[in-house]
Amino acid sequence: MSHLDTRVVMITGAGGGFGRLVACKAAARGARIVACDIDEAALGETLDAITADGGVAMGQVADVTVAEDMARLAAAGVEAFDAIDVLINNAGIMPLAYYADHAEALDVWHRCIDINIKGVLNGTVAVHDQMMAQGRGHIVNLSSIYSNFPLKGAAVYGATKAAVNFLSDALRQESQGRIKVTTIRPTGIPLTGIGSAVVNMEAGAGIVGANAEAFGERFGALVEGGGATGWTDPESIEYFMLSPELLSDQIIYAIDQPWGVVISDLTVRSGGEVYVV
């Protein structure tokens, strides 16, 4: 039995990565999906995948940095399904760069602040009154392990995700007993598309710190199809890099709960990772 059956789940950044995975998995459990993405073609692919599998979904092209876009999306979801039960503020970018890279990075840093902070705020505001009127709701905010501690190369990205933590905790305090709040802090996950905004690839070294050599050797071996057998096996304690699919399963776990149960903070790691935060 799925607690998601007939719940209305609104997801930002649903055109790919975690957004698409979670949208499809939630729909498979009976949720009705309200999806958005800035990329119309990618959003269409997600909606087609859901409906082709027998799920129910609607969507709109929307920019999370524009409050009016988010308000229109929420209103369309309510019109279609009479409620917004769950909001997943998934959209985000990760422009890792050093301060010395400011000439190349400044514009995308500003965009990061707009998406990662203002986008979460805009999504929350868009559904807040509807959830309060319903008497219940659930808001899930995607943070990151980068929010745990300042790291070189991740000043702006880490700061935006620390802000997500603050927004989440304050909302939880203000809305206890009416809106559940979950903060998800993903570990480093390849192949989700979020890394496409990285400005300086060397800036990613901050998260592995003194383990940089070990990380480079393992990652290189995996790219070349080698390495220890356990590095790619989720059944092994040596499992090196968590797959997007496995993390999306944990997001589904967090939202597929009775209304009175809150998974408030969730960090999911692989057993053999070498990140320092």
Number of C-alpha atoms within 10 A of each C-alpha: 7 14 14 22 15 16 22 27 27 29 26 30 25 32 26 20 19 26 25 26 23 26 31 23 19 28 25 19 18 19 26 27 29 28 30 30 24 17 16 14 11 18 24 20 14 25 24 16 16 23 15 10 11 12 21 20 25 22 22 21 21 22 20 29 21 15 19 15 19 25 19 14 25 25 18 18 25 17 11 14 17 13 21 27 23 26 27 27 27 27 26 26 21 22 29 28 26 18 14 9 14 13 8 12 20 16 10 18 23 13 17 22 20 19 22 28 21 20 25 28 20 22 29 24 15 21 26 22 11 19 21 13 11 15 11 20 26 22 26 25 27 23 29 21 21 25 21 16 14 17 22 17 24 25 19 23 25 24 20 26 25 21 19 26 23 13 17 26 16 12 17 18 12 11 15 11 13 18 24 24 26 25 26 25 21 21 20 20 17 13 11 16 14 17 17 11 18 18 22 15 13 12 18 21 20 20 22 18 16 13 15 16 12 12 18 13 11 19 17 13 14 17 9 9 9 13 15 14 11 14 24 18 14 17 10 14 13 17 19 23 23 23 17 18 15 14 22 21 15 17 25 17 12 19 25 21 14 10 15 9 11 16 17 15 17 16 14 16 22 21 16 17 20 19 19 15 15
